[in-house]
Amino acid sequence: MDRCSNNTGRIIHLDAPGGTGKTFLINLLLTEIRAKQHIALVLASSGIAAILKEGRTANAALQLPLKTAEEQFPVCKISRASAQGELLNKLKLSSGTNARWHIKSHSKPWTEHYMTCEETLK
Ligand SMILES: Nc1ncnc2c1ncn2[C@@H]1O[C@H](COP(=O)(O)OP(=O)(O)OP(=O)(O)O)[C@@H](O)[C@H]1O
């Protein structure tokens, strides 16, 4: 939470066995950030994970090309000056799931999708 408040946070990986409280912790963080009227996004790489976590796929939310893994320099289609671009620049937390799924499927993890968008919006 300190990293969110100070805008010093980067990528934090949370890896623990099933049922040990990862979702519980992420929900606490989301609740605290939103309670302070800040913006927090829940992103996932697959549709099923997005449904389970009540979020959206990174491709849809960040308007990324479908085959980011095949593009050397994928670009997010959101313009910096648009309302959505301004909103994303105010983002305090973007939470995602399924890192292991990415390793198995050889697709890019949602964190890379988010970094693509962050670079585009700079
Ligand atoms: N600190 C806590 N205090 C009270 N209950 C907790 C706490 N941490 C986890 N729980 C409870 O334990 C159960 C499992 O937690 P959770 O679903 O967050 O685990 P998980 O690591 O995300 O599991 P999975 O990897 O299977 O998705 C839930 O019912 C949750 O409410």
PDBQT file of the ligand as one rigid body, heavy atoms in Angstrom, charges set to zero:
ROOT
HETATM    1  N1  LIG A 201      -6.128 -13.439   6.153  1.00  0.00    +0.000 N 
HETATM    2  C1  LIG A 201      -7.255 -14.117   6.018  1.00  0.00    +0.000 A 
HETATM    3  N2  LIG A 201      -8.229 -14.009   6.932  1.00  0.00    +0.000 NA
HETATM    4  C2  LIG A 201      -9.383 -14.706   6.814  1.00  0.00    +0.000 A 
HETATM    5  N3  LIG A 201      -9.666 -15.561   5.805  1.00  0.00    +0.000 NA
HETATM    6  C3  LIG A 201      -8.741 -15.711   4.862  1.00  0.00    +0.000 A 
HETATM    7  C4  LIG A 201      -7.480 -15.014   4.908  1.00  0.00    +0.000 A 
HETATM    8  N4  LIG A 201      -6.747 -15.383   3.834  1.00  0.00    +0.000 NA
HETATM    9  C5  LIG A 201      -7.513 -16.235   3.149  1.00  0.00    +0.000 A 
HETATM   10  N5  LIG A 201      -8.702 -16.459   3.760  1.00  0.00    +0.000 N 
HETATM   11  C6  LIG A 201      -9.767 -17.342   3.289  1.00  0.00    +0.000 C 
HETATM   12  O1  LIG A 201      -9.160 -18.547   2.824  1.00  0.00    +0.000 OA
HETATM   13  C7  LIG A 201      -9.823 -19.012   1.638  1.00  0.00    +0.000 C 
HETATM   14  C8  LIG A 201      -8.809 -19.163   0.504  1.00  0.00    +0.000 C 
HETATM   15  O2  LIG A 201      -8.251 -17.889   0.209  1.00  0.00    +0.000 OA
HETATM   16  P1  LIG A 201      -8.027 -17.393  -1.283  1.00  0.00    +0.000 P 
HETATM   17  O3  LIG A 201      -9.167 -17.781  -2.173  1.00  0.00    +0.000 OA
HETATM   18  O4  LIG A 201      -7.696 -15.959  -1.196  1.00  0.00    +0.000 OA
HETATM   19  O5  LIG A 201      -6.739 -18.239  -1.688  1.00  0.00    +0.000 OA
HETATM   20  P2  LIG A 201      -5.935 -18.247  -3.064  1.00  0.00    +0.000 P 
HETATM   21  O6  LIG A 201      -4.504 -18.330  -2.674  1.00  0.00    +0.000 OA
HETATM   22  O7  LIG A 201      -6.336 -17.100  -3.913  1.00  0.00    +0.000 OA
HETATM   23  O8  LIG A 201      -6.435 -19.593  -3.706  1.00  0.00    +0.000 OA
HETATM   24  P3  LIG A 201      -6.349 -20.088  -5.246  1.00  0.00    +0.000 P 
HETATM   25  O9  LIG A 201      -4.883 -20.070  -5.629  1.00  0.00    +0.000 OA
HETATM   26  O10 LIG A 201      -6.907 -21.470  -5.186  1.00  0.00    +0.000 OA
HETATM   27  O11 LIG A 201      -7.188 -19.142  -6.064  1.00  0.00    +0.000 OA
HETATM   28  C9  LIG A 201     -10.915 -17.992   1.312  1.00  0.00    +0.000 C 
HETATM   29  O12 LIG A 201     -12.149 -18.496   1.797  1.00  0.00    +0.000 OA
HETATM   30  C10 LIG A 201     -10.484 -16.761   2.079  1.00  0.00    +0.000 C 
HETATM   31  O13 LIG A 201     -11.621 -15.979   2.443  1.00  0.00    +0.000 OA
ENDROOT
TORSDOF 0
